Amino acid sequence: MRLGVYNAILHDRPLADALAVIRDLGLTGIEINTGGFLPPVHMPAVATIATSKAAADDYLAEFEGAGVEIAGLNCNGNPLHPNPVIGQKHADDVRTSIRAAANLGQTRVVTMSGLPGGSPTEQHPNWQVNAWNSASLDMIDRQFDIAVAFWREIDELARESGVKVALELHPQNLVFNPAGIERLVEQGSLTNIGVELDASHLFWQQMDPVAVVRHLGPLVVHAAAKDVRVNPAAAINGVLDNSFRKLRPDEPRTNLGGDEWANEWPVDSAWDFVALGKGHDAAYWTEFLRALHEVDSAMAVNIEHEDVSLGRIEGLEIAATVLKEADAALTASLA
C-alpha cells in the first residue's frame, strides 16, 4: 500500500515544511487540498495548473528530492448546494481539480457527492436520513435526479482526463453509504466515479469498513485512515446527536462557503474523531489494509488527523505508528 497524509492538518506551514513532516513520519504521500470547504493552501495556483502543463511541471519540481509524492487531490465540498454561491464554486473546484490532476499525472480526486435542497426553492441542503414517509422518498428521488445529471458531466470529464473521482461516504451528503453510491453509479451509468473509503464515518454509522470494502470491491479507489471512538453518551443521545454549538462571529471559526461555518463539537459527544489506535487497534487496521489490498495493492491510504485532544504533529505521529505497524503486519502475512 502507499501510505501518506491528507495535508489539511499541515496548512499552518509551507509546503516544503509539510513534506518534511511527512517524510520524517516514514510516509511517502501527500494528498493535497485543491478547494471545496478549504482553501488550496499548498496549491494556490491550482487554476493555472489546471490549464498549463508548464505550470504543473513547475509545481512538481517542488517535490524533487523531498521523498514524498502527491497521492491524490482533495476538494471536499458540496457541489450540489442549492445556494449557487456555494454550490457553483464547489462544483467548479471539482472540475478544476480534475484538470489539474491530469496535468500533474495524478489519477485520483477526492470529493463528496453533494446534497441538493429538498425543493426547487430551497437555499439549504436537505438530508433525509430516515425516509419512512412517501414525501421523503419523493424528495430523495428528486435529489438523485439532480445528482445524476451533475455526476454524468463530471464522469465524462474524469474519463477524458484519465482520473477517478473518489466520493467520501460522508454525512449530510446524498451518498453516505454503499447503497447510495451503488444507486448513483447505476442510475448514471458512471465509469469513473468511485469511493474514497474513509473508515471514520462508517464507524459512527455502525458499519464495518472492512465489510464495506469487500462489498464495494473495485468501486473503492482511494482510502483515508481516520479513527472514531464511540463514547458512553451515545447510549443516551445516539450517534445522530445534534448538540453542536453555533460559534459567534467574534470567535475563531472555519468558513465552509458563503455564510456557512463549522460549529463547535458537542461537549459530551456521542463519538469523536481520534487518532488511529485510539478507537480500533493496529490489528483492526491490518485487516482494513488487507481488504484494500485485495482491491488494489497500490492504493493510496492517507491519514486524516482530526483528533482535537492531540497536537498536529503528535496526532500524526501516533497515527503513522499504528498505520505502519498495520502495514508491516499485512506485508508479513502475505510473504
C-alpha angles and dihedrals in degrees: 000000000000110000124200148131134268102235102223092096089055097051088110091076139044120275094254091055092046090053090051091053092052093046091050089053088060092248128127109202140068123195106207127213112232103176141301115103092356132047119251094253096165095038105037092158094056092127091055092044088053091060103030126060089192091057089048091052091049089052093048089054087068088069097053110122092000095113089226127094133197109270102187138316123259128206102161110180142109108283090173096053107140091224102082091208086070105021098047093047093049091046090051089049089057091052092046092048092053092051091046091050091053092052091047093050091247123143103192132071117177122208141129131268092242129223127247127206121271094248138018091261100049121111095193131063116256117213115197109198102164108033099183093141128068094238090060092052090048088053092049091049090054091048091051090052088056093044095048092052091051097043093047088060092046091045090057092049091047092049092050089048097048091242134133115213111216115206117207112227092233133160119256089037129106088236110050103135140031094271090057097050091044091053093047094049094044097043092047097038086230121182105177102040117095142141137290099211104220103175095199098073091045092053095057092044086057094247125136108237092204091055091045092053091051091045095051096037112169092013085076105085104157138016144210126208107217127137135213132205117204109216132211089256088072088073088064107033103019126226093291091066110151100194095132123140123227109233119229121242090250092057124083107266140159120246114224096189134298109002096333121115138181113259129224113269116251112273095224095032127193089221140359138205106246138178117273111282096029092086103022126016129241091265090062092049090051089059090046090054090045091057091048090047089056089058099040124351090202097050117140114241112189128189115236110197116206101141101131092193090068134059121248097261095032092056093046091050092053093046094045092051092054094043093050091047090052092047092049091051090050092049091049092050092052095049 
